[in-house]
């Protein structure tokens, strides 16, 4: 978690691009638990404090039953997963995990 927070703090523009890529036309939403207070060493007025307080970085996208049973399901889901690439690359780099 500290690696992700440090990356958000040091590279806020990259973080915002990665995070925004989830929403742009795809409707992903970040969910999960957050700290009640800012993490140690971060000012409560930090521009990215909402994301710095995150304990989870989970991107969800609802799938309608209509899509689930459509012939385009796999194509659509693959496109949605592919669209998460900037977000996943950011998280993997921050945690030193190969992408």
ChimeraX commands (.cxc) that place a marker at each C-alpha (Angstrom):
marker #1 position 0.00,0.00,0.00 radius 0.5
marker #1 position 2.82,2.40,0.82 radius 0.5
marker #1 position 4.27,1.92,-2.67 radius 0.5
marker #1 position 0.99,2.94,-4.28 radius 0.5
marker #1 position 0.62,5.95,-2.01 radius 0.5
marker #1 position 4.18,7.05,-2.73 radius 0.5
marker #1 position 3.57,6.70,-6.48 radius 0.5
marker #1 position 0.36,8.73,-6.28 radius 0.5
marker #1 position 2.22,11.40,-4.32 radius 0.5
marker #1 position 5.26,11.51,-6.62 radius 0.5
marker #1 position 3.41,11.12,-9.94 radius 0.5
marker #1 position -0.02,12.70,-9.49 radius 0.5
marker #1 position -0.53,13.43,-13.20 radius 0.5
marker #1 position 0.19,9.82,-14.14 radius 0.5
marker #1 position -2.12,8.64,-11.37 radius 0.5
marker #1 position -4.96,10.89,-12.53 radius 0.5
marker #1 position -4.55,9.71,-16.13 radius 0.5
marker #1 position -4.55,6.07,-15.02 radius 0.5
marker #1 position -7.55,6.56,-12.75 radius 0.5
marker #1 position -9.46,8.61,-15.32 radius 0.5
marker #1 position -8.87,5.94,-17.96 radius 0.5
marker #1 position -11.23,3.72,-15.96 radius 0.5
marker #1 position -14.12,6.14,-16.30 radius 0.5
marker #1 position -13.67,7.47,-19.82 radius 0.5
marker #1 position -16.59,5.95,-21.66 radius 0.5
marker #1 position -16.30,2.69,-19.72 radius 0.5
marker #1 position -17.98,3.41,-16.42 radius 0.5
marker #1 position -15.54,1.71,-14.07 radius 0.5
marker #1 position -15.70,2.85,-10.47 radius 0.5
marker #1 position -13.08,2.60,-7.74 radius 0.5
marker #1 position -14.44,0.96,-4.61 radius 0.5
marker #1 position -13.13,-0.43,-1.36 radius 0.5
marker #1 position -12.21,0.62,2.13 radius 0.5
marker #1 position -10.46,3.84,3.03 radius 0.5
marker #1 position -8.71,5.15,6.09 radius 0.5
marker #1 position -10.68,7.54,8.25 radius 0.5
marker #1 position -7.66,9.83,8.65 radius 0.5
marker #1 position -4.85,10.72,6.26 radius 0.5
marker #1 position -2.01,8.21,6.27 radius 0.5
marker #1 position 1.08,9.10,8.24 radius 0.5
marker #1 position 3.31,11.64,6.48 radius 0.5
marker #1 position 0.50,12.98,4.25 radius 0.5
marker #1 position -1.20,16.32,4.78 radius 0.5
marker #1 position -4.99,16.27,4.98 radius 0.5
marker #1 position -4.99,19.07,2.38 radius 0.5
marker #1 position -3.06,16.97,-0.18 radius 0.5
marker #1 position -4.80,17.25,-3.58 radius 0.5
marker #1 position -5.01,13.46,-3.86 radius 0.5
marker #1 position -5.94,12.79,-0.22 radius 0.5
marker #1 position -9.05,10.78,-1.14 radius 0.5
marker #1 position -6.93,8.31,-3.10 radius 0.5
marker #1 position -4.07,8.37,-0.60 radius 0.5
marker #1 position -6.52,7.24,2.08 radius 0.5
marker #1 position -7.58,4.20,0.04 radius 0.5
marker #1 position -6.87,0.78,1.48 radius 0.5
marker #1 position -8.19,-0.91,-1.65 radius 0.5
marker #1 position -7.81,-0.14,-5.33 radius 0.5
marker #1 position -10.66,-2.16,-6.79 radius 0.5
marker #1 position -12.16,-1.18,-10.13 radius 0.5
marker #1 position -15.64,-2.50,-10.79 radius 0.5
marker #1 position -17.93,-2.28,-13.76 radius 0.5
marker #1 position -21.50,-3.51,-13.62 radius 0.5
marker #1 position -22.54,-5.97,-16.32 radius 0.5
marker #1 position -26.16,-6.03,-17.33 radius 0.5
marker #1 position -27.97,-9.32,-17.81 radius 0.5
marker #1 position -28.62,-8.16,-21.37 radius 0.5
marker #1 position -24.88,-7.98,-22.06 radius 0.5
marker #1 position -24.19,-11.19,-20.16 radius 0.5
marker #1 position -26.36,-13.16,-22.56 radius 0.5
marker #1 position -25.49,-11.29,-25.74 radius 0.5
marker #1 position -23.24,-12.67,-28.48 radius 0.5
marker #1 position -20.98,-9.62,-27.97 radius 0.5
marker #1 position -20.28,-10.44,-24.33 radius 0.5
marker #1 position -16.69,-11.68,-24.70 radius 0.5
marker #1 position -15.68,-8.92,-27.09 radius 0.5
marker #1 position -17.12,-6.26,-24.80 radius 0.5
marker #1 position -15.54,-7.70,-21.65 radius 0.5
marker #1 position -12.14,-8.04,-23.35 radius 0.5
marker #1 position -12.37,-4.39,-24.43 radius 0.5
marker #1 position -13.24,-3.36,-20.89 radius 0.5
marker #1 position -10.34,-5.33,-19.41 radius 0.5
marker #1 position -7.98,-3.86,-22.01 radius 0.5
marker #1 position -9.13,-0.37,-21.03 radius 0.5
marker #1 position -7.88,-0.96,-17.48 radius 0.5
marker #1 position -4.30,-1.30,-18.75 radius 0.5
marker #1 position -3.09,2.20,-17.69 radius 0.5
marker #1 position -4.57,1.68,-14.21 radius 0.5
marker #1 position -3.06,-1.77,-13.78 radius 0.5
marker #1 position 0.33,-0.66,-15.12 radius 0.5
marker #1 position 0.42,2.18,-12.59 radius 0.5
marker #1 position -0.43,-0.15,-9.69 radius 0.5
marker #1 position 2.02,-2.83,-10.81 radius 0.5
marker #1 position 4.87,-0.37,-11.24 radius 0.5
marker #1 position 4.10,1.20,-7.85 radius 0.5
marker #1 position 4.22,-2.20,-6.14 radius 0.5
marker #1 position 7.16,-3.48,-8.22 radius 0.5
marker #1 position 5.12,-6.31,-9.70 radius 0.5
marker #1 position 5.67,-7.25,-13.36 radius 0.5
marker #1 position 2.81,-6.26,-15.65 radius 0.5
marker link #1:1,2 radius 0.2
marker link #1:2,3 radius 0.2
marker link #1:3,4 radius 0.2
marker link #1:4,5 radius 0.2
marker link #1:5,6 radius 0.2
marker link #1:6,7 radius 0.2
marker link #1:7,8 radius 0.2
marker link #1:8,9 radius 0.2
marker link #1:9,10 radius 0.2
marker link #1:10,11 radius 0.2
marker link #1:11,12 radius 0.2
marker link #1:12,13 radius 0.2
marker link #1:13,14 radius 0.2
marker link #1:14,15 radius 0.2
marker link #1:15,16 radius 0.2
marker link #1:16,17 radius 0.2
marker link #1:17,18 radius 0.2
marker link #1:18,19 radius 0.2
marker link #1:19,20 radius 0.2
marker link #1:20,21 radius 0.2
marker link #1:21,22 radius 0.2
marker link #1:22,23 radius 0.2
marker link #1:23,24 radius 0.2
marker link #1:24,25 radius 0.2
marker link #1:25,26 radius 0.2
marker link #1:26,27 radius 0.2
marker link #1:27,28 radius 0.2
marker link #1:28,29 radius 0.2
marker link #1:29,30 radius 0.2
marker link #1:30,31 radius 0.2
marker link #1:31,32 radius 0.2
marker link #1:32,33 radius 0.2
marker link #1:33,34 radius 0.2
marker link #1:34,35 radius 0.2
marker link #1:35,36 radius 0.2
marker link #1:36,37 radius 0.2
marker link #1:37,38 radius 0.2
marker link #1:38,39 radius 0.2
marker link #1:39,40 radius 0.2
marker link #1:40,41 radius 0.2
marker link #1:41,42 radius 0.2
marker link #1:42,43 radius 0.2
marker link #1:43,44 radius 0.2
marker link #1:44,45 radius 0.2
marker link #1:45,46 radius 0.2
marker link #1:46,47 radius 0.2
marker link #1:47,48 radius 0.2
marker link #1:48,49 radius 0.2
marker link #1:49,50 radius 0.2
marker link #1:50,51 radius 0.2
marker link #1:51,52 radius 0.2
marker link #1:52,53 radius 0.2
marker link #1:53,54 radius 0.2
marker link #1:54,55 radius 0.2
marker link #1:55,56 radius 0.2
marker link #1:56,57 radius 0.2
marker link #1:57,58 radius 0.2
marker link #1:58,59 radius 0.2
marker link #1:59,60 radius 0.2
marker link #1:60,61 radius 0.2
marker link #1:61,62 radius 0.2
marker link #1:62,63 radius 0.2
marker link #1:63,64 radius 0.2
marker link #1:64,65 radius 0.2
marker link #1:65,66 radius 0.2
marker link #1:66,67 radius 0.2
marker link #1:67,68 radius 0.2
marker link #1:68,69 radius 0.2
marker link #1:69,70 radius 0.2
marker link #1:70,71 radius 0.2
marker link #1:71,72 radius 0.2
marker link #1:72,73 radius 0.2
marker link #1:73,74 radius 0.2
marker link #1:74,75 radius 0.2
marker link #1:75,76 radius 0.2
marker link #1:76,77 radius 0.2
marker link #1:77,78 radius 0.2
marker link #1:78,79 radius 0.2
marker link #1:79,80 radius 0.2
marker link #1:80,81 radius 0.2
marker link #1:81,82 radius 0.2
marker link #1:82,83 radius 0.2
marker link #1:83,84 radius 0.2
marker link #1:84,85 radius 0.2
marker link #1:85,86 radius 0.2
marker link #1:86,87 radius 0.2
marker link #1:87,88 radius 0.2
marker link #1:88,89 radius 0.2
marker link #1:89,90 radius 0.2
marker link #1:90,91 radius 0.2
marker link #1:91,92 radius 0.2
marker link #1:92,93 radius 0.2
marker link #1:93,94 radius 0.2
marker link #1:94,95 radius 0.2
marker link #1:95,96 radius 0.2
marker link #1:96,97 radius 0.2
marker link #1:97,98 radius 0.2
marker link #1:98,99 radius 0.2
view
